[in-house]
Amino acid sequence: MTVESIIMSFFIYLIPVLFLFYMAIEVFLRNVQSKIHRLASLIVLGYMLLFLEEYIRHLLPIHYSAPLAILWYGNVGALLISFGFHFVAEVTSFKHRIPVRLRPYIYYVPVVFVILSVFSLSHMFNSLNFVQQGIWKLPTHNTFYYLAITIGNLLTLIFIYIIFKQRKVIESLERKRIMDILLYSFIFVLLWNIVFGYIDFGKWLPPRPYIFSGVVWCFMLRMAMVKYDFLSSYSKRYEILFNLNPNAIILVDSKGVIKEANPTAQYLLEDVNIRNRNVFEAYQTTHQEEWIDLYHRIFEKRQPVREFEAEIESVRDGKTRHLLIDGDFLFVDQQPYFMIIIRNITSEKQKAEQVSFLAYHDSLTQLPNRRSFYQSLEERIQSSTTRNVAIMLFDLDSFKQVNDLYGHTVGDDFLKHVAKVVTAFTHGKGFVARLGGDEFVICLDDIPSADFVKREAQLLLSRFHESPFCKKGIEIPIQASIGISLYPEHGVVADELVKRADQSLYKVKNKGKNNFHFNGTDSKSS
């Protein structure tokens, strides 16, 4: 064998072998669990084996050509037809037209001929006669040769028809582009096989030049992979999921150094250059040592974290953010890392706190509501340290006229103004609640005497008189009728105390309003 023959065979056969082998491995490793990936990898590997067979046959004496054609070349070609049919059926919707139980038998009919050729050492779809012309050992173009070429071309034509029909019903533009590339690649294979399969070029071309269409088909497959993410890899899918995830995701080493962080984590921790930053810097200084100790204990035990609540203080606005943390361990390059998923639950916390607040507070004035008042009063009554308590129940005189004259918006503002005045009045003395409408109640703790309560009631009426509602040129005086009851003189349960205070209030209403009354005594307001 001449040096020219060896160099020629290297470029013609071994370079395609290396390219196809690399591509077969790449396609397979993109997603080893995907059937389509495995089939595409087998097709590429099949073409690689055809080129490798031709290279080995070129190096060996001519009498080895027939056995190699029977046991290697012909059988690989038959399997390529099966893998190709299966691949096209999976990529398109054609497989749904075939009953599930029949699919293996239809896809892999050529396997029968492979088995027969192995046991009989003959091949009905391959030329077994070879002649030496120049540096090439060429198969003779006999009936079996043309039969094999024709069957291959007919099956390629079927693949083209299936892909063409599938393309017509696809709505996605990107998927149409993928189908276009596959369609053009099979059309190229068909035209190439017609030209270089049926025409005998003799010594001017290598044996079986039609197999070079497989290299072009694989190249176009790779173009679809690169340009349209066809046969996408798991790493690509996880990269998209990682970057688009609304939760913060960080990968942390044993020392707490952040190795990877998605955009949400960069925003949450307020640092676009968060990689190689220590995760504990995100926590308040007062909690850093506590968190470092906890993290090291978790890392040593390889203990997963589930729904762990934590807080960080924003560098941007100083506000506290509530976080829900999940984490587990994984190995990257034989090194343990902690994958942390952080969900910002600040808004959920605020909503929960708001719901809890509104369950016991009035939404307009933010004062405790009826439910909260009764609960607090009962706690005071049942407490062993409680001595004397006064209930001052009052409603606003002529509040209906305020709404009628100025509208409900002004009426609401008027109620909020009254709430502020009463809150300031009760500071350090007890608490105030809004029972509903224009009705409020004050609970005074540890009153020394009934006279003290009278003075407080008079003081409240004076405070109202001094604090009229003023807004946008409107001035509305505050006038109220107050009914008072005392614990334990007038009752030992909340309902009884409120009832007695309510009775006193109506006595004030019947005597001219803007006054207070309890235990048979009333006083004119100043």
C-alpha positions as CSV (number, residue, x, y, z in Angstrom):
1,M,0.0,0.0,0.0
2,T,1.4,3.3,-1.0
3,V,1.9,6.4,1.1
4,E,-0.6,8.2,-1.1
5,S,-3.2,5.6,-0.4
6,I,-2.7,5.8,3.4
7,I,-2.9,9.6,3.4
8,M,-5.9,9.6,1.1
9,S,-7.8,7.1,3.3
10,F,-6.9,9.1,6.4
11,F,-8.6,12.2,5.2
12,I,-11.5,10.5,3.4
13,Y,-12.4,8.0,6.2
14,L,-10.7,8.8,9.6
15,I,-11.6,12.5,9.8
16,P,-15.3,11.8,9.3
17,V,-15.0,8.9,11.8
18,L,-13.6,11.3,14.5
19,F,-16.2,14.0,13.7
20,L,-19.1,11.5,13.9
21,F,-17.8,9.8,17.0
22,Y,-17.5,13.1,18.8
23,M,-21.0,14.1,17.7
24,A,-22.5,10.8,18.7
25,I,-21.1,11.1,22.2
26,E,-22.2,14.8,22.4
27,V,-25.8,14.0,21.4
28,F,-26.0,11.1,23.8
29,L,-24.6,13.0,26.8
30,R,-27.0,15.9,26.2
31,N,-29.8,13.7,27.7
32,V,-29.0,10.1,28.2
33,Q,-32.6,9.4,29.3
34,S,-34.2,10.8,26.2
35,K,-35.3,8.3,23.5
36,I,-34.8,10.8,20.7
37,H,-31.3,11.6,21.9
38,R,-30.4,8.0,22.0
39,L,-31.8,7.3,18.5
40,A,-30.0,10.3,17.0
41,S,-26.8,9.2,18.7
42,L,-27.2,5.7,17.2
43,I,-27.8,7.1,13.7
44,V,-24.6,9.2,13.9
45,L,-22.7,6.2,15.4
46,G,-24.0,4.1,12.5
47,Y,-22.6,6.4,9.9
48,M,-19.3,6.5,11.8
49,L,-19.2,2.6,11.7
50,L,-19.8,2.7,7.9
51,F,-16.8,5.0,7.5
52,L,-14.7,2.9,9.9
53,E,-15.5,-0.3,8.0
54,E,-14.5,1.3,4.7
55,Y,-11.2,2.5,6.2
56,I,-10.4,-1.0,7.6
57,R,-11.5,-2.6,4.3
58,H,-9.2,-0.2,2.4
59,L,-6.2,-1.3,4.5
60,L,-6.9,-5.1,4.3
61,P,-6.4,-7.3,1.2
62,I,-9.4,-7.5,-1.2
63,H,-10.5,-11.0,-0.1
64,Y,-11.6,-9.5,3.3
65,S,-14.0,-7.1,1.6
66,A,-16.9,-9.6,1.1
67,P,-16.9,-10.8,4.8
68,L,-16.8,-7.2,6.0
69,A,-19.6,-6.3,3.7
70,I,-21.8,-9.1,5.0
71,L,-21.1,-8.9,8.7
72,W,-20.3,-5.2,9.2
73,Y,-21.3,-2.8,6.4
74,G,-24.6,-4.4,5.4
75,N,-25.9,-5.0,8.9
76,V,-25.0,-1.5,10.1
77,G,-26.8,-0.1,7.0
78,A,-29.9,-2.2,7.9
79,L,-29.8,-1.0,11.5
80,L,-29.4,2.6,10.2
81,I,-32.8,2.2,8.4
82,S,-34.4,1.0,11.6
83,F,-33.0,3.8,13.8
84,G,-33.8,6.4,11.1
85,F,-37.4,5.3,10.9
86,H,-37.8,5.2,14.7
87,F,-36.1,8.6,15.0
88,V,-38.4,10.2,12.4
89,A,-41.5,8.7,14.0
90,E,-40.5,10.0,17.4
91,V,-39.6,13.5,16.2
92,T,-42.9,13.8,14.3
93,S,-46.4,12.7,15.4
94,F,-46.2,9.7,13.1
95,K,-45.7,7.3,15.9
96,H,-49.2,8.0,17.2
97,R,-50.6,6.5,14.0
98,I,-49.0,3.1,14.8
99,P,-50.4,0.9,17.6
100,V,-48.0,0.9,20.6
101,R,-47.6,-2.9,20.5
102,L,-46.7,-2.9,16.8
103,R,-44.1,-0.2,16.8
104,P,-41.1,-2.3,17.6
105,Y,-42.0,-4.8,14.9
106,I,-42.5,-2.1,12.3
107,Y,-39.4,0.0,13.2
108,Y,-37.1,-3.0,13.4
109,V,-38.1,-5.2,10.5
110,P,-34.5,-4.9,9.1
111,V,-33.2,-6.6,12.2
112,V,-34.5,-9.9,10.8
113,F,-32.2,-9.6,7.8
114,V,-29.3,-8.8,10.1
115,I,-29.9,-12.0,12.0
116,L,-30.2,-14.0,8.8
117,S,-27.0,-12.5,7.4
118,V,-25.1,-13.4,10.5
119,F,-26.1,-17.0,10.5
120,S,-26.0,-17.5,6.7
121,L,-22.9,-15.4,6.0
122,S,-24.7,-13.9,3.0
123,H,-26.5,-10.6,2.4
124,M,-29.4,-10.3,-0.1
125,F,-29.1,-6.5,-0.2
126,N,-25.4,-6.0,-0.8
127,S,-22.9,-6.6,-3.5
128,L,-20.3,-9.2,-2.4
129,N,-18.1,-8.9,-5.5
130,F,-15.2,-6.4,-5.4
131,V,-12.6,-5.3,-7.9
132,Q,-9.3,-3.4,-7.5
133,Q,-9.2,-0.1,-9.5
134,G,-6.4,2.2,-8.7
135,I,-6.1,2.5,-5.0
136,W,-9.7,1.6,-4.4
137,K,-11.4,-1.8,-3.8
138,L,-14.8,-1.1,-5.5
139,P,-18.0,-3.2,-5.2
140,T,-19.5,-4.2,-8.5
141,H,-22.8,-2.6,-9.3
142,N,-25.0,-5.6,-9.7
143,T,-28.7,-6.3,-9.0
144,F,-28.2,-6.6,-5.2
145,Y,-26.3,-3.4,-5.1
146,Y,-29.0,-1.4,-7.0
147,L,-31.7,-3.1,-4.9
148,A,-30.1,-1.9,-1.7
149,I,-29.7,1.6,-3.0
150,T,-33.3,1.7,-4.2
151,I,-34.7,0.4,-0.9
152,G,-32.7,3.0,1.0
153,N,-33.9,5.8,-1.3
154,L,-37.6,4.7,-1.0
155,L,-37.3,4.8,2.8
156,T,-35.7,8.2,2.7
157,L,-38.6,9.4,0.5
158,I,-41.0,8.1,3.1
159,F,-39.1,10.0,5.8
160,I,-39.4,13.2,3.7
161,Y,-43.1,12.7,3.3
162,I,-43.6,12.1,7.1
163,I,-41.6,15.2,8.0
164,F,-43.4,17.3,5.3
165,K,-46.8,16.3,6.6
166,Q,-45.8,17.1,10.2
167,R,-44.4,20.5,9.3
168,K,-47.8,21.6,7.9
169,V,-49.6,21.1,11.2
170,I,-46.9,22.7,13.5
171,E,-47.7,26.1,14.9
172,S,-44.4,27.0,16.6
173,L,-42.2,28.9,14.3
174,E,-39.0,27.6,16.0
175,R,-40.2,24.0,15.6
176,K,-41.0,24.6,11.9
177,R,-37.4,25.7,11.4
178,I,-36.2,22.5,13.0
179,M,-38.5,20.5,10.7
180,D,-37.2,22.5,7.7
181,I,-33.6,21.5,8.5
182,L,-34.5,17.9,8.9
183,L,-36.6,18.0,5.7
184,Y,-33.8,19.6,3.7
185,S,-31.2,17.2,5.2
186,F,-33.2,14.1,4.1
187,I,-33.9,15.7,0.6
188,F,-30.1,16.2,0.3
189,V,-29.5,12.6,1.3
190,L,-31.9,11.4,-1.3
191,L,-30.5,13.5,-4.1
192,W,-26.9,12.6,-3.2
193,N,-27.8,8.9,-3.0
194,I,-29.4,9.0,-6.4
195,V,-26.4,10.6,-8.0
196,F,-23.6,8.8,-6.3
197,G,-25.4,5.6,-5.7
198,Y,-26.7,4.8,-9.2
199,I,-23.8,6.3,-11.2
200,D,-20.6,4.3,-11.3
201,F,-17.7,6.7,-11.1
202,G,-15.1,4.0,-11.0
203,K,-11.7,4.7,-9.7
204,W,-12.3,8.5,-9.7
205,L,-14.2,8.4,-6.4
206,P,-13.8,6.3,-3.2
207,P,-16.1,3.2,-2.9
208,R,-19.7,3.8,-1.9
209,P,-19.5,7.6,-2.2
210,Y,-23.1,7.9,-1.2
211,I,-22.3,7.4,2.5
212,F,-20.8,10.9,2.6
213,S,-24.4,12.1,2.6
214,G,-24.5,10.9,6.2
215,V,-21.8,13.4,7.1
216,V,-23.8,16.3,5.6
217,W,-27.0,15.0,7.4
218,C,-25.1,14.9,10.7
219,F,-23.8,18.4,10.1
220,M,-27.3,19.8,9.4
221,L,-28.5,18.0,12.6
222,R,-25.8,19.8,14.5
223,M,-26.9,23.1,13.0
224,A,-30.4,22.5,14.3
225,M,-29.0,21.7,17.7
226,V,-26.9,24.9,17.8
227,K,-29.3,27.3,16.2
228,Y,-32.7,26.1,17.5
229,D,-31.7,24.1,20.6
230,F,-32.9,20.8,19.0
231,L,-32.0,17.8,21.1
232,S,-31.5,20.2,24.0
233,S,-29.4,19.1,26.9
234,Y,-30.4,18.7,30.5
235,S,-27.8,21.4,31.4
236,K,-29.4,23.9,29.1
237,R,-32.9,23.2,30.6
238,Y,-31.6,23.5,34.1
239,E,-29.7,26.7,33.2
240,I,-33.0,28.2,31.9
241,L,-34.8,27.0,35.0
242,F,-32.0,28.4,37.2
243,N,-32.0,31.8,35.6
244,L,-35.8,32.2,35.4
245,N,-36.7,30.9,38.8
246,P,-38.6,33.5,40.9
247,N,-36.9,32.1,44.0
248,A,-33.3,32.9,44.8
249,I,-31.0,29.9,44.3
250,I,-27.4,29.9,45.5
251,L,-24.6,27.3,45.6
252,V,-22.5,27.6,48.7
253,D,-19.3,25.8,49.7
254,S,-18.3,24.5,53.2
255,K,-17.0,28.0,54.2
256,G,-20.2,29.8,53.1
257,V,-18.7,31.2,49.9
258,I,-21.2,31.6,47.2
259,K,-20.1,29.8,44.0
260,E,-23.3,30.3,41.9
261,A,-26.3,32.6,42.2
262,N,-29.2,33.2,39.9
263,P,-30.5,36.7,39.0
264,T,-33.2,36.5,41.7
265,A,-30.5,35.9,44.4
266,Q,-28.5,38.8,43.1
267,Y,-31.5,41.1,43.5
268,L,-32.6,39.7,46.9
269,L,-29.1,40.0,48.3
270,E,-28.6,43.3,46.5
271,D,-25.3,42.4,44.8
272,V,-24.9,41.6,41.1
273,N,-21.4,40.5,41.8
274,I,-22.5,38.1,44.5
275,R,-20.3,35.2,43.4
276,N,-17.3,34.6,45.8
277,R,-19.1,36.7,48.5
278,N,-19.7,35.1,51.9
279,V,-23.4,34.3,52.4
280,F,-23.3,35.3,56.0
281,E,-22.7,38.9,55.0
282,A,-26.3,39.1,54.1
283,Y,-27.4,38.7,57.8
284,Q,-27.4,41.4,60.4
285,T,-24.1,41.8,62.3
286,T,-25.8,40.7,65.6
287,H,-26.8,37.4,64.0
288,Q,-23.8,36.5,62.0
289,E,-22.0,34.4,64.6
290,E,-25.2,32.5,65.3
291,W,-25.8,31.8,61.6
292,I,-22.1,30.7,61.0
293,D,-22.3,28.2,63.8
294,L,-25.6,26.8,62.6
295,Y,-24.4,26.5,59.0
296,H,-21.3,24.7,60.0
297,R,-23.3,22.2,62.1
298,I,-25.7,21.6,59.2
299,F,-22.8,21.2,56.8
300,E,-20.9,18.7,59.0
301,K,-24.0,16.5,59.4
302,R,-25.1,16.9,55.8
303,Q,-28.5,17.8,57.2
304,P,-31.1,19.0,54.7
305,V,-33.0,22.2,55.5
306,R,-36.8,22.4,55.0
307,E,-38.9,25.6,55.3
308,F,-36.5,27.3,57.7
309,E,-37.6,30.9,58.4
310,A,-34.9,33.7,58.6
311,E,-34.7,37.4,58.4
312,I,-32.2,39.7,56.7
313,E,-31.9,43.5,56.8
314,S,-31.9,45.3,53.5
315,V,-28.9,47.3,52.8
316,R,-30.9,49.4,50.3
317,D,-33.7,50.6,52.6
318,G,-32.9,49.1,56.0
319,K,-36.2,47.1,56.0
320,T,-36.4,43.6,57.4
321,R,-37.1,40.8,54.8
322,H,-38.6,37.5,55.8
323,L,-37.2,34.5,54.1
324,L,-38.2,30.8,53.8
325,I,-35.1,28.6,53.2
326,D,-34.8,25.1,51.8
327,G,-31.5,23.4,51.1
328,D,-29.8,20.2,50.4
329,F,-26.3,18.9,49.6
330,L,-24.8,17.8,46.3
331,F,-21.4,17.1,45.0
332,V,-19.8,19.2,42.2
333,D,-16.3,18.0,41.0
334,Q,-16.2,15.6,44.0
335,Q,-16.6,18.6,46.5
336,P,-19.7,19.0,48.7
337,Y,-21.8,22.0,48.2
338,F,-25.0,23.3,49.8
339,M,-27.8,24.2,47.3
340,I,-30.0,26.8,48.9
341,I,-33.4,27.9,47.6
342,I,-34.6,31.2,49.2
343,R,-38.2,32.4,48.9
344,N,-39.0,36.0,49.9
345,I,-42.1,35.7,52.1
346,T,-42.1,39.3,53.3
347,S,-45.4,40.1,51.5
348,E,-47.0,36.9,52.7
349,K,-45.9,37.7,56.2
350,Q,-47.3,41.2,55.9
351,K,-50.6,40.0,54.6
352,A,-50.8,37.4,57.4
353,E,-50.0,40.1,59.9
354,Q,-52.6,42.4,58.3
355,V,-55.3,39.6,58.4
356,S,-54.4,38.9,62.0
357,F,-54.5,42.7,62.8
358,L,-57.9,43.2,61.1
359,A,-59.3,40.2,63.1
360,Y,-58.9,42.3,66.2
361,H,-58.8,45.9,65.0
362,D,-61.1,48.3,63.2
363,S,-60.0,48.8,59.6
364,L,-60.9,52.5,59.5
365,T,-59.5,53.9,62.8
366,Q,-56.9,51.0,63.5
367,L,-58.3,50.9,67.0
368,P,-59.1,47.5,68.7
369,N,-62.5,46.2,67.6
370,R,-65.5,44.8,69.6
371,R,-63.9,41.3,69.7
372,S,-60.6,42.6,70.9
373,F,-62.3,44.8,73.5
374,Y,-64.3,42.0,75.1
375,Q,-61.3,39.7,75.1
376,S,-59.1,42.3,76.8
377,L,-61.7,43.2,79.3
378,E,-62.3,39.6,80.3
379,E,-58.6,39.1,80.7
380,R,-58.5,42.1,83.0
381,I,-61.5,40.9,85.0
382,Q,-60.1,37.4,85.4
383,S,-56.6,38.6,86.3
384,S,-55.8,38.2,90.0
385,T,-53.9,41.6,89.9
386,T,-56.9,43.6,88.6
387,R,-58.5,45.8,91.3
388,N,-60.9,48.4,89.9
389,V,-61.8,49.0,86.3
390,A,-64.0,51.8,84.7
391,I,-65.9,51.4,81.4
392,M,-66.6,54.6,79.6
393,L,-68.9,54.0,76.7
394,F,-69.6,56.9,74.4
395,D,-71.0,57.7,71.0
396,L,-70.8,60.9,69.0
397,D,-73.7,63.3,69.1
398,S,-75.1,64.4,65.7
399,F,-72.7,62.2,63.7
400,K,-75.5,61.3,61.2
401,Q,-75.7,65.0,60.4
402,V,-72.0,65.1,59.7
403,N,-72.4,62.4,57.1
404,D,-75.5,63.9,55.6
405,L,-74.0,67.4,55.4
406,Y,-70.4,66.7,54.3
407,G,-70.5,63.2,52.9
408,H,-69.1,59.8,54.1
409,T,-65.5,60.6,53.2
410,V,-65.5,63.6,55.7
411,G,-67.4,61.4,58.1
412,D,-64.7,58.7,58.0
413,D,-62.0,61.4,58.5
414,F,-63.9,62.7,61.4
415,L,-64.0,59.3,63.1
416,K,-60.2,58.9,62.5
417,H,-59.7,62.3,64.1
418,V,-61.8,61.3,67.2
419,A,-59.8,58.0,67.4
420,K,-56.5,60.0,67.6
421,V,-57.8,62.3,70.3
422,V,-59.1,59.4,72.4
423,T,-55.9,57.3,71.9
424,A,-53.9,60.3,73.2
425,F,-56.3,60.7,76.1
426,T,-56.1,57.0,77.2
427,H,-52.3,56.7,76.9
428,G,-50.9,55.2,80.1
429,K,-54.4,54.9,81.6
430,G,-55.9,51.9,79.7
431,F,-57.1,51.3,76.2
432,V,-59.8,52.4,73.7
433,A,-61.8,50.4,71.2
434,R,-64.3,51.2,68.5
435,L,-67.4,49.0,68.8
436,G,-68.9,50.1,65.5
437,G,-70.4,53.1,63.8
438,D,-69.8,56.2,66.0
439,E,-69.7,54.1,69.2
440,F,-66.4,53.9,71.2
441,V,-65.4,52.5,74.6
442,I,-62.6,53.3,77.0
443,C,-61.3,50.9,79.7
444,L,-59.5,52.7,82.5
445,D,-57.3,50.4,84.6
446,D,-56.7,50.5,88.3
447,I,-59.0,53.5,89.1
448,P,-58.5,54.8,92.7
449,S,-62.1,56.1,93.2
450,A,-65.4,56.9,91.5
451,D,-64.5,60.6,91.8
452,F,-61.4,60.0,89.7
453,V,-63.6,58.5,87.0
454,K,-65.9,61.5,87.0
455,R,-62.9,63.8,86.6
456,E,-61.6,61.7,83.7
457,A,-65.0,61.8,82.0
458,Q,-65.1,65.6,82.4
459,L,-61.5,65.8,81.1
460,L,-62.4,63.8,78.1
461,L,-65.3,66.1,77.2
462,S,-63.0,69.0,77.6
463,R,-60.4,67.4,75.4
464,F,-63.1,66.9,72.7
465,H,-64.1,70.5,73.1
466,E,-60.5,71.7,72.6
467,S,-59.9,69.4,69.5
468,P,-62.5,70.1,66.8
469,F,-62.1,68.4,63.4
470,C,-60.6,70.9,60.9
471,K,-60.0,70.1,57.3
472,K,-60.2,72.1,54.0
473,G,-62.1,74.9,55.6
474,I,-64.5,72.6,57.5
475,E,-64.6,72.8,61.3
476,I,-66.7,70.2,63.2
477,P,-66.9,70.2,67.0
478,I,-66.7,66.9,68.8
479,Q,-69.6,66.2,71.2
480,A,-70.2,62.9,72.9
481,S,-72.6,61.3,75.3
482,I,-70.7,59.1,77.9
483,G,-72.1,56.2,80.0
484,I,-69.9,54.8,82.7
485,S,-69.9,51.5,84.7
486,L,-67.4,50.3,87.3
487,Y,-65.9,46.9,88.1
488,P,-66.8,45.2,90.4
489,E,-69.6,47.5,91.6
490,H,-71.8,47.3,88.5
491,G,-70.8,43.7,87.3
492,V,-68.2,41.1,87.2
493,V,-68.5,40.0,83.6
494,A,-67.8,42.1,80.4
495,D,-71.3,41.9,79.0
496,E,-72.9,43.2,82.3
497,L,-70.4,46.1,82.5
498,V,-71.1,47.2,78.9
499,K,-74.8,46.8,79.5
500,R,-74.7,49.1,82.6
501,A,-72.6,51.6,80.7
502,D,-75.0,51.5,77.8
503,Q,-78.0,52.2,80.1
504,S,-76.1,55.2,81.6
505,L,-75.3,56.5,78.0
506,Y,-79.0,56.5,77.0
507,K,-79.8,58.5,80.2
508,V,-77.4,61.2,78.9
509,K,-79.0,61.0,75.5
510,N,-82.4,61.6,77.0
511,K,-81.2,64.6,79.0
512,G,-79.6,66.6,76.2
513,K,-76.4,64.8,75.2
514,N,-72.8,66.0,75.4
515,N,-72.5,64.9,79.0
516,F,-71.7,61.8,81.1
517,H,-73.6,59.7,83.6
518,F,-73.0,56.8,86.0
519,N,-74.4,55.5,89.2
520,G,-77.2,58.2,89.3
521,T,-74.8,61.1,88.8
522,D,-74.4,63.4,85.8
523,S,-72.4,66.5,85.1
524,K,-72.6,69.3,82.6
525,S,-69.8,69.6,80.2
526,S,-67.9,72.8,80.0
